[in-house]
Amino acid sequence: MIAYCKKMTQSALFFIPDISGFTEFVHNTAINHSKHIISELLEILIDSNRLNFELAEIEGDALFFYKVQDNTDLQTIQEQIKEMYVAFHTHLKRYEYERICQCGACSSAYNLNLKFIVHFGEIDFIKIKDFVKPHGSSVIKSHRLLKNAVPLNDYVLITEDVIEASTSKSMMQNGVEVTDSYDFGAIKYQYFEISEYKEELPYVPPIPKDVPKYKVFDVTEIVDMPVLDLYELISNFDYRMLWNKEIDFMNYEKDRVNRTGIVHQCLVSIETVTKKKEKESQLVYGETTKEMPFLKEMNTYHVLEETADGKTKLNVEVFVDFKISGFLLRPFVVKNLKKRVSRNLKELILLVDSGFKIET
């Protein structure tokens, strides 16, 4: 049953952060990773909601906020936009540093942009069972304005209604005035470029962390699988138990893309790390743990390079820092580590040779 909530006329500020480039990003990238990335970005925007907007809808690549109020203030709107914009691009900057995946979604996420639509007008509400949603012409106008003639990627569009209802005019110095026509009629707005806010992004420390001192061994194999597919097979936790037969469970967040700093639990707690590539042609995936017997820390790196015939040269390197007891038992410790790595590498090759294919 649909019911219209009849109240005396109320006004509201309508606020829509919209991720630019979303459609192309989703259509041209790995769908599983793209949805996780977009989900994280939308969560960042929701967490940055300092004006206590009501979230009416999550609309794929956009959030539809509103707040019932009698007037607006351009100064506080500008501060809210800046906070969301800086948080959004800080997350993308950190993601670019931390990502280990080479798929289209992960490697092109930094191309995403953010725009804002801000409108002010009357608001009604519609009730559908237990859900109450904003309703009326102002809601329609706000959404129609997502399709506009603004020639920018990062911008804020503010309608004349917002400006007239504002108690301050702080954003009005550099706006471009436009009168645009829609199916509901003509509407006046101003738009402002906001890419300059990127200059205020906080410092994101580089990675990786220090590598343990002692390289105890490495082993190299040629694997009959394209380098990007093998990299996905090794770094994607969904596939781990197919080739690591020493574990019988994996505890990790399935709705997050693996990247530096992600922790998973199997026999021990393990964190994804990175290591600087020695060659531009290499892909490197690493993991670290501080829970191995006799060791302070152990890092295992998988270094992949494409061969001339389309296969992959896989080099597995193991670095450790020993505890005192580990130094005393070093031959025994190294022998057991090498045995485990070799067994997993053998299972990995058997899996590939069996005809296993990465899901696309």
C-alpha positions in Angstrom: 0.0 0.0 0.0 1.3 3.5 -0.9 0.4 6.4 1.3 1.3 10.1 0.8 2.3 11.8 4.0 0.3 15.0 4.1 1.9 17.7 6.3 2.1 21.5 6.1 4.6 22.6 3.4 8.2 22.0 4.3 11.5 23.0 2.7 14.6 20.9 2.4 18.1 20.9 1.1 18.8 18.2 -1.4 22.4 17.0 -1.7 23.7 14.4 -4.2 27.4 13.3 -4.3 27.8 11.4 -7.6 30.9 9.4 -8.6 31.9 10.5 -12.2 33.2 7.9 -14.6 31.3 5.1 -12.8 29.5 3.6 -15.8 32.7 3.3 -17.9 34.5 2.0 -14.8 32.0 -0.8 -14.2 31.5 -1.8 -17.9 35.2 -2.0 -18.7 36.6 -3.6 -15.5 36.4 -6.7 -13.4 32.9 -6.5 -12.0 33.6 -8.1 -8.6 36.5 -5.7 -7.8 34.7 -2.6 -9.2 31.7 -3.2 -6.9 33.9 -3.5 -3.9 35.8 -0.3 -4.7 32.6 1.7 -5.3 31.1 0.3 -2.1 34.1 1.5 -0.1 34.0 5.0 -1.7 30.2 5.3 -1.0 30.9 4.3 2.6 33.6 7.0 2.8 31.1 9.6 1.7 28.5 8.4 4.1 31.0 8.5 7.0 31.9 12.1 6.0 28.3 13.4 6.4 28.9 16.1 9.0 25.7 18.1 8.3 23.5 15.1 9.5 21.8 14.7 6.2 19.2 11.9 5.9 20.2 9.3 3.4 17.2 8.6 1.3 18.7 6.3 -1.4 21.9 4.7 -2.5 21.6 4.9 -6.3 24.5 2.8 -7.7 27.1 5.5 -8.1 25.4 8.3 -6.1 24.0 9.0 -2.7 20.7 11.0 -2.4 20.7 13.0 0.8 18.2 15.5 2.1 17.7 17.7 5.2 14.5 19.4 6.2 15.3 23.1 7.0 13.9 26.5 6.3 17.1 28.0 4.8 20.6 27.1 3.8 24.2 28.3 4.4 26.7 28.2 1.5 29.6 28.3 3.9 28.6 25.1 5.6 27.7 23.4 2.3 31.2 24.3 1.0 32.8 22.8 4.1 30.8 19.6 3.7 31.7 19.3 0.0 35.4 19.8 0.8 35.4 17.2 3.5 33.7 14.6 1.3 35.9 15.4 -1.7 39.1 15.2 0.3 38.1 12.0 2.0 37.1 10.5 -1.4 40.4 11.3 -3.1 42.5 10.5 -0.1 41.0 7.0 -0.1 41.8 6.7 -3.9 45.4 7.9 -3.3 45.9 5.4 -0.5 44.3 2.7 -2.6 46.7 3.3 -5.4 49.6 2.9 -3.0 48.2 -0.2 -1.3 46.7 -2.1 -4.2 48.3 -5.3 -5.3 45.7 -6.3 -7.9 46.4 -5.6 -11.6 42.8 -5.9 -12.9 41.2 -3.0 -14.8 39.1 -1.9 -11.8 42.0 -1.7 -9.3 44.5 -0.1 -11.8 42.0 2.6 -13.0 40.2 3.5 -9.8 42.3 6.7 -9.5 40.5 8.0 -12.6 37.2 8.2 -10.7 35.9 11.8 -10.0 33.3 13.3 -7.8 30.6 15.8 -8.5 27.9 17.3 -6.3 24.3 18.5 -7.0 22.8 20.9 -4.5 19.2 22.0 -4.7 16.7 23.6 -2.3 12.9 23.4 -2.5 9.7 22.0 -1.1 9.5 18.4 0.1 6.8 15.9 0.5 7.0 12.3 1.7 5.6 9.0 0.4 5.2 5.9 2.6 5.5 2.4 1.1 4.8 -0.1 3.8 7.4 0.8 6.5 9.5 3.0 4.2 9.2 6.7 4.0 10.9 8.5 1.1 11.1 12.1 -0.1 8.7 12.9 -2.9 7.8 15.8 -5.1 9.0 18.1 -7.9 12.1 19.2 -6.0 13.3 15.5 -5.7 12.7 15.1 -9.5 14.6 18.3 -10.3 17.6 17.3 -8.2 17.9 14.0 -10.1 17.4 15.6 -13.5 20.3 18.0 -12.8 22.7 15.0 -12.7 22.4 15.3 -16.5 23.8 18.7 -17.3 26.1 20.7 -19.6 28.9 21.3 -17.1 32.2 20.7 -18.9 34.1 19.4 -15.8 34.7 16.2 -14.0 35.0 17.4 -10.4 32.5 20.1 -9.7 29.6 21.3 -7.6 26.3 22.5 -9.2 24.2 24.8 -7.0 20.8 25.9 -8.1 19.6 29.5 -7.8 17.1 28.3 -5.2 20.0 27.3 -2.9 21.6 30.7 -3.3 18.4 32.6 -2.7 17.8 30.6 0.5 21.3 31.0 1.8 22.3 33.2 4.7 25.8 33.6 3.3 27.3 33.9 -0.2 30.8 32.5 0.4 30.9 30.3 -2.7 29.8 32.9 -5.2 33.1 34.3 -6.4 34.1 32.0 -9.2 30.8 30.4 -10.2 29.7 30.0 -13.8 26.1 31.0 -14.3 23.9 28.8 -16.5 20.3 28.6 -17.5 19.4 25.1 -18.6 16.2 23.6 -20.0 14.7 20.4 -18.8 11.3 18.6 -19.2 10.1 20.5 -16.1 11.2 23.8 -17.6 14.1 26.2 -17.3 16.3 26.3 -14.2 19.2 28.6 -13.2 22.3 27.3 -11.5 26.0 28.0 -11.0 28.8 25.5 -11.1 32.2 25.6 -9.5 35.4 23.6 -10.2 36.6 21.8 -7.0 39.7 19.9 -8.2 41.8 22.5 -6.4 40.8 20.7 -3.2 43.2 17.9 -4.2 46.0 20.2 -3.0 44.7 19.7 0.5 45.0 15.9 0.5 46.9 14.6 3.5 50.2 12.9 3.2 49.9 9.2 2.6 53.1 7.4 3.7 54.7 5.2 1.0 54.9 1.4 1.4 56.3 -1.2 1.8 57.4 -1.8 5.3 61.0 -2.9 5.9 61.8 -6.4 4.6 63.2 -8.9 7.2 67.0 -9.1 7.0 67.7 -12.7 6.0 66.8 -14.1 2.6 66.9 -17.8 3.6 66.0 -19.2 0.2 64.2 -18.8 -3.1 62.8 -21.2 -5.7 61.8 -20.6 -9.3 59.4 -22.4 -11.6 57.9 -21.8 -15.1 54.1 -22.0 -14.8 51.9 -22.5 -17.9 49.5 -19.7 -17.2 49.4 -16.0 -18.3 51.1 -13.7 -15.8 48.0 -11.7 -14.8 45.9 -14.9 -14.3 48.6 -16.5 -12.1 48.9 -13.3 -10.1 45.1 -13.4 -9.5 45.3 -17.1 -8.5 48.0 -16.4 -6.0 46.7 -13.1 -4.5 43.0 -13.8 -4.4 42.0 -15.5 -1.1 39.0 -17.2 -2.8 41.5 -19.5 -4.6 44.0 -20.1 -1.7 42.7 -23.4 -0.5 42.9 -24.9 -4.0 46.7 -24.9 -3.9 47.7 -24.5 -0.3 46.8 -27.9 1.2 48.2 -27.1 4.6 45.2 -25.1 5.6 41.6 -26.2 6.0 40.0 -22.7 6.6 40.4 -19.1 5.5 39.0 -16.2 7.5 38.9 -12.9 5.6 36.6 -10.2 4.5 35.0 -11.4 1.3 33.6 -7.9 0.4 37.0 -6.2 0.3 39.6 -6.4 -2.5 43.0 -7.8 -1.2 45.6 -5.0 -0.8 48.4 -4.0 1.4 47.4 -4.1 5.0 44.6 -6.6 4.6 44.9 -9.4 7.2 43.6 -12.9 6.9 43.6 -15.9 9.2 44.4 -19.5 8.4 47.0 -21.4 10.4 48.3 -18.1 11.6 47.4 -14.4 11.1 48.9 -13.1 7.9 49.0 -9.6 6.5 49.3 -8.7 2.8 52.5 -6.6 2.1 54.3 -5.3 -0.9 58.0 -5.2 -2.0 59.6 -2.9 -4.4 59.9 -4.4 -7.9 63.4 -4.8 -9.2 62.2 -4.6 -12.8 59.3 -2.8 -14.3 58.1 -6.0 -16.0 57.6 -7.8 -12.6 54.5 -8.3 -10.5 55.1 -8.9 -6.8 52.7 -10.2 -4.2 53.9 -10.7 -0.6 52.6 -11.7 2.8 54.0 -11.4 6.3 53.4 -13.1 9.6 54.8 -12.7 13.1 53.4 -16.0 14.4 55.8 -18.6 13.0 57.7 -20.7 15.6 61.3 -19.5 16.1 60.8 -16.4 14.0 60.2 -12.7 14.8 58.8 -12.2 11.3 58.6 -14.0 7.9 57.9 -12.5 4.6 57.1 -14.5 1.5 57.1 -12.9 -1.9 55.9 -14.2 -5.2 57.7 -12.5 -8.1 56.1 -13.0 -11.5 57.4 -12.2 -15.0 55.9 -13.1 -18.3 58.0 -15.3 -20.6 58.4 -15.0 -24.3 55.9 -17.9 -24.9 53.2 -16.4 -22.8 53.9 -18.5 -19.6 55.0 -17.1 -16.3 58.4 -17.3 -14.5 57.5 -17.5 -10.8 60.1 -16.9 -8.2 59.2 -17.4 -4.5 61.4 -15.7 -2.1 61.4 -16.1 1.7 62.9 -13.5 4.1 63.0 -13.9 7.9 64.1 -12.3 11.1 65.1 -15.0 13.6 64.4 -15.2 17.3 67.4 -16.3 19.5 66.0 -19.9 19.5 65.6 -19.6 15.7 69.3 -18.9 15.1 70.2 -22.0 17.1 67.9 -24.1 15.0 68.4 -22.3 11.7 69.1 -25.4 9.5 66.0 -27.1 10.8 63.8 -24.0 10.5 65.0 -23.3 6.9 64.5 -26.9 5.8 60.9 -27.0 7.0 60.1 -23.6 5.5 61.5 -24.7 2.1 59.6 -28.0 2.3 56.3 -26.1 2.9 56.9 -23.6 0.1 57.9 -26.3 -2.4 54.9 -28.4 -1.5 52.5 -25.4 -2.1 54.3 -24.5 -5.3 53.9 -28.1 -6.6 50.2 -28.0 -5.8 49.9 -24.6 -7.6 51.4 -26.1 -10.7 49.3 -29.2 -10.6 46.2 -27.0 -10.3 47.2 -24.9 -13.4 48.1 -28.1 -15.4 44.7 -29.5 -14.6 43.1 -26.9 -16.8 42.0 -24.5 -14.0 40.8 -21.1 -15.3 40.4 -17.8 -13.5 36.8 -16.6 -13.3 36.4 -13.4 -15.4 
